[in-house]
Amino acid sequence: MEDAIAKEKAMLIDRKYTCPICDKQIRAKAVKSNSAKFVDTMVDLRPIHSGINVTKYDTICCPYCGFAALTKNFTTTTQTQRKLIREQIQANYKPREEVECDTYTTEAAITRLKMTLLCTVTKGGKDSEIGNVCVKISWLYESLAEEVADDDPKAEEKRAQYLKEADNAAMKAYQHLSTARMKEGFPIAGMNETTLDYLLAYYAYKKGEYQTCMQYLSGVVTSKSTSPRLKDKSLELKDIVSAKLHENQA
Ligand SMILES: [Zn+2]
């Protein structure tokens, strides 16, 4: 356990930022570039790296005013958005001391992402941005479910609870990213068209919308720009959903 934390710590760096809301100097941990070795992506595109969960380090949170954002969106607020954050977040936020730590626990990272979600909705962020935050919350709850120790007397209960939270966040992501798909240009939430369509297909499947799922998948499978890896994932999902559709017809 301590080895694992030391290994994770070695891949991190403290980055300094100026908060666009309160102008204070703040820090956030970030993954050093090229330090995390990519292993695989899960069925919902959750990235897996060796020795570190990179999704935990994708937020910047100001302990003085409460403003939080995904790293890539931290400096891009408009004047109107900053006004909304000052009136609705900063005015109600109790400043606190920044806590020293070596790594972020998954729970702490979820708290940071939830603050990010609140701020993103409050500032009237785009559907793609809100959806992106929800995708990451869903991923972290799945990681949290995996982290529950087998000898925990409440292991089953906890896993079920975390997976339910993951589903809730995924369905919110589905809603916002579907809207973004209609209204915004690509990339959406960092994804190109085929990648987003695959993710929407997966969410549609989770929701039991099998026809919608198949429509998204047919586009992904026939597109020339789909990577072999994504095509494989799409074909696997297509098989599962085809079976479900046949079940429903029988
Ligand atoms: Zn601030």
Residues whose N, C-alpha, C, O or C-beta is under 5 A from the ligand:
A	BS01	ZN	C19 I21 C22 C62 Y64 C65 G66 F67
